[in-house]
Every structure is written in C-alpha cells, then in structure tokens.
Amino acid sequence: VIYCSFGGTAKGLHFNNLIVGLVLLTRGRDEEKAKYIFSLFSSESGSYVVREEMERMLHVVDGKVPETLRKCFSEGEKVNYEKFRNWLLLNKDAFTFSRWLLSGGVYVTLTDDSDTPTFYQTLAGVTHLEESDIIDLEKRYWLLKAQSRTGRFDLETFGPLVSPPIRPSLSEGLFNAFDENRDNHIDFKEISCGLSACCRGPLAERQKFCFKVFDVDRDGVLSRVELRDMVVALLEVWKDNRTDDIPELHTDLSDIVEGILNTHDTTKMGHLTLEDYQIWSVKNVLANEFLNLLFQVCHIVLGLRPATPEEEGQIIRHIALRDLFSRN
C-alpha cells in the first residue's frame, strides 16, 4: 500500500518519489501525514472516505475497528478530507498506522542529521523551485483540484483551465507531459516537477518538457504524423499570439515536416529523437513561441510565482499584447 501510494507501478518507483515519500513518513508535519493517511483510505476519486471501505481495511490491518470511528462518520457514510483530518488529529491512536505516524511511533530516520529537510525542502531539492514556491503552489493545486467533478486533477478538470489560450488540440498532450506515472491524474509532486521543468530549468530541460507534449504515443520519438500535428499546432499558436510574418506561414505543411526531418533526423528512420528535437527547437521561432505561451500559462493558470520582477513584467506584457491582438 505504501509503495503504491508513493507512485510505485509494475515498472518501479521513481527515486524522487521515494525520497519525497520517505521524508513525509519520517519528517512530515501532522497536516501532511493526515493528507497521506486520507489518501490511503479515500475512494478512487480521492475526494472522500467511505465508512464501509475504511472499516474493511482496518479489519485486515488491525483485526478490529476502533470505537472512535463512529464519531468520524456521525453525519453520514462518507467524509471529506476536512472532517477526516479533524477527527484523525483528535484520535491519533485510533489505529496502528495513525499511531505509528502521528503519535511519535516513527523511529526510522533518513540520516543522523538533525536538520533533515521538510517535505517542501525535499521537493525543492529535486526541482528548480524554492520552498516558498512549493508552499504557494500547494495552495493553488488544492484550489484547482477542488473544481474537479471526480475529485481528481484529471484531464476533464485540466483542459478547461488551460484552453484557451492553449489550443484544445494541445491540451491532452500538455496534461500527459505533467502526468509522469500515466495514472490519468496529476498529483502535487507531478505539478511541481512539471512546472519546474517547463519554467525554471535550463533551456534543454524546458524543451524536453515540450517534446513530451508532442510525443502522443510516448515512445520517445516524434513520428512523421506527430511532427505534422506538431507543426499544425505550432502554426496555430503563432497566429493566435503574433502578427509578424514568418516563412512557415507561406510554406506547404508537408514541406515543413520534410525539411525538419531532412535536416535533423540523425537516425534517418523518419522520426526525431529528443536530442534531434532539442537541436531543432533551440533556434526555431515556432518552438520558442510555444515555450513562451507555456511559460505564461504555468504562471497565470497553474499558480507558479514569477522568479523575478522582470519575469512578472514579461508575463504582463504578453497578456496585454495577446488581449490587444484578440480584439483586433
């Protein structure tokens, strides 16, 4: 159960997820641990805990159901996170796992250093984000997730948030770029790591994130069909946001795709690898315009705080220009 809750799949567990999970268990605050325990008992949607399911799991793990549990479900057979947390923090010894996590029962440490980082510090350590960025992002994440009909930050929730200005044809690809473990919803670690890669990392890392948007079948290469769809989408992005003329606007679509392959397909197998894409995209105006658009969406919609006043000014200018362009 713990392995799966850390994002583990049949293919394994990502090292970053393992570290974040271990820090949560050993050094997390009660609020963070309460969220974790809620996720273990919650329904598939992640929005509530069903009494029958929780009792069944407690019977398996502890062999009994605590008397205090009836207080948790005093108003119905389901409880949301807020009610579950309030009950749990008043009944830390209710069952074995809560006692282990919340009543000082975790004696395992990651190091002998008394300054072991918090959950937020650990996440900051594996991203390009500051601890304060992550704290702010968590607040935004829960607000966005609360809009979900299913209780999960899934594509149905994500799409309307980013489109417009992101074209609907790109919404699913952008969602998949965040959804690293392919479980069809974006968790907080994924949104943090994705925003870091898209907006704060070096250019190569940012372009790698864009590559994931266009790699629809996730096979690690852009096929001729994926390249064609990519060029169509990038031209739409350009026309939505820019008025200046570029040669690609007057070039046949097939010629653009073949030109990219002829120049940058190093394997000569009719596709672009990640490295091929990065080399092509570095000086390509269409790719860079898309990256600029993602930069704005990640800050305005998904809640990343601009790193500098210059970045904030750049975002505001782009919004003003796009608004002016749309009116004309």
N, C-alpha and C positions, 0 to 999 in steps of 0.2 A: 504493500500500500504506500509506504513512504517512497519507494523507488518510483512508482508511477506518479506520485504527487510532485516529485521533483522534475517531471518531464521525461522520465525514462520510457523508452519504447523497446520493441524487439531488437532494434538496431543498436541500442545502447543509450547511454546518458551523457549529455554534453558536459564537459568539465566545468564550464561557467555555471551551469545549473546546479551541479553537485556542490560547488563551493558556496553558492548563494543559499542552497538548502541547508547545508551543514551549519553555516553561520546563523541562519534562522533558528535552528534547533538548539544551538549552544549559546548564542548571544542575543537572540531576538528579544524584543520587548514583549510584554504581555499582550498588547494590542496586535502585534504582528503574529504572535503564536495563536491568538484567538482566531484570526483570519485563516490561519493554516488549518486549525482543527475544524473550523466551519467547512472548509473546502473538502475535508475528508468525509464528512457526513452529508454534505449537501447533494441535492439532486443533480442530474446531468446538466441542467441549465446553470447550476451554480448559484441560483438566486434564493433558495430556501432549503431547510432541512425538514424531512418528513419523519414524523414520530415513529412510525412502524419500521422504516428503514434503519433509523438510528438504534432502535431497540434490538433489531435483528443483529446489527453489527456488534453491539455491546454484549449480547449473549454469546457471540462467537469468541470475542476477545476476552471478556471478563467473566463470562458464565452467569452474569446477572445484570439486572437493570437497576440503577440507583433510585432510591425513593424520591430524591430531589428532582428527578427528570420531569415529574408531573407538573412542577412549577414552571418549567420552561415552556410546556405545551398547554398551559392553563387556559389559553384563549383559542385554541384550535389544534388541528393535527399538523399544521405547518408553521414554521417560524422563519423570519428573515434573519439576516446577519445581525442587525442591531439588537433584536430581542435575544438571540442566541448568545451574543457576546456578553450582554448584561447579566444573563443567568450564569454563564460559564465563569466569569470573573468573580462572582459571588460564591461559586461552588467549585473551586479549583480541584478539590479532592473527589469529585463526583465519580470518576472512573480512572483506570490505570493510566491511560495516555495523558489525560489532563493533569493528573497528579505528577506524572513524570516531567511534563513540560512546564507547568505553571507553579508547582509547589516546591521548586528547588531540587527536583529529582534528577536533573540532567548533570551528571558529574563528568561527562566526557568533554574535553577541551581540544581545540584545534592546535594550539601551541601553548607554551608556558609563558607567553607574553600577556601581561595583564591589560595591555592596550589592544586586545583583539578587536577588530573593527566591527561596527554595527552592520546590519543588513544593508542600509543605504551606502555606507562607506565601501562595503564589499562590491556592491553593484557599480559604484563609481570607479572602483579599481579595475574592473574588467570592461569599462566603457570609456568614452571620452567626455563623460558628463561629470559635473560637480555634484557633491552630495546634496546641495541645496536645489539643484536642478531636478534631481530624482524625487525629492520630497514634494516639490511643486507638481511634478509630473504625476505622482501617485494620486494627488487630489483631483487632477484633471481626468485621469484614467477612470476613476470611480464615477465621476460625473457623466462621462461619455458612456460608460458601461451601463449606467442606470437607465439610459434611454432604450436599452435593448428589450425587445419583446420576449426574448428567451432567457434573459439574464446573463448572456454571454456576449463578449465583444466579437461578434461574428460578422460575416460579410454583409448580411442584411442590415446590421447596425452601421458598419463601417462605410458602405457605399454612399448613402445619402450625406454623410458628413463631409466627404472629400469631393463629391461630384454635384455641381461644379465647385471649383474650377477644373478639377481633374475630369477628363472625358470618361464617360461610362465604360468605354472600351478598355480603359486602363485601370479601372477600379479594382477588378479582381486580381490583376497582376500585382498591383501595389499591396493589396491585402496579403497575397501569398508571400511577398517579399518580407513582410513582418512575421508571418506565421511560420516560424522556422521548423517546428516539430510536426507541422501538417495535421494538426488536430482540429482544424476548421474554426478556431477562435484564437484571438490574440491575447495572451496573458501579459501581466505587467512587466515581467523580465523581457519579453519579446518586444514590447513597445519601446522600452528603454534602450535595448540594444539596437533596434532598428533606427530609432531617431538619432542615436549616436553615430551609427554608420552612415546615415544619409546626410547629416548636417554638421557633424563635428569631426569626423575622421579626415585623414588625408584624402586627396582627390581620388587616388586609386581605390580606396575603400568606398567612397561615395559612388563612384562609377560601378563598382561591383554590386552595390545595392540596386542601382538602376538596371543592371544586367538581369538581376533576379526578377524584376518587373516584367521583362520581355520574354524570359525563358519559361513559357507557359507550361510545357511538359516537365520542367525541372530536370532535364537530362544533362545539364551543364554546358550545352551549346545552343546557339541560335541557328535554327534551320532556315532554309530559304523562305519557307512560309512565315516563320516567326519574324524574320528580317523584314519581309514585306509588310506584315501587320505593324511592326515597329515603326517603319518609315511613314506609313499612313498616319499613325497616331502622333508621331513627332511633327509631321507637317500640320496636323490639326492644332496641336499645341502652339506652334509658331503663329499660325493665322489667328488664333484666339488671343494672343498676347503681344504680337508685334505687328508693326505696319511697314517696316523696311523690307525691301525686296532682296531675295536670295536666289541663286541659280536653280536650286532644287524645286522651287515653285513652278518652274517652267520646263522641268525635265520629266520624261516619262518614268513612271514608278519602277518598271522593270529595269530600266537603265540605271537608276539609282542603286537598286539592290545588286545588280551585276557588277556595278562599279565598286561597291563596298567589298564584295567577295573577291573580285579580281585583284584588289589592292591589299586586302587584309586577311584573307583566308590562308593562313600559313600551312594548314594541313592539306589544302587542296581537296577537301572532301565535301565542299559545298555548304559549309557552315562556319560560324565564328565561335571560337572558344572565348572564355572570359578574357584571356590575355589579348586576343585579337580585338575584342570589343573595346577594351580599355585603351589600346593604341589608337583605334579609330575615333573614339569619343573625345579624346583629350583636346583635339583641335576642331571638332565638329560643332558648328553653331546650333544645330538642332538638338544634339545631345545635351549641350550646355544649357540651352533654354529650358529643356525638360528638368534638368537638375535644379535650376533656379526656381521653377514652379514648385517642385517637391519641397524645396527649402522653405518657401512661403507657407505651404500647406501644413508642414510639420510644426511650424511655429504658431500660426494663427488658429488652426483647427485642432491639432493634437496637443498643443499646450507647451511646447518647448520654449523656454525663455531665451531671448537673444543673448548671445555671449558678450556682446559689446554694444555701445551706443551706435556705432557705425552699422552694425548688422540690423539694429532696430530701424535706423533711418532707411536702409536699403529695402527692408520689407515694406515700410510705409510707402516709399516711392513707387514700388512695383504695384502695390494695391491701388494707389491713386491713378497710375498710368493705365492699369487694366480697366478700372472703372470708367475712366475717360474714353478709352478705346471702345468699350462695350456700348457707351451712349452714342458714339458716332457711327 
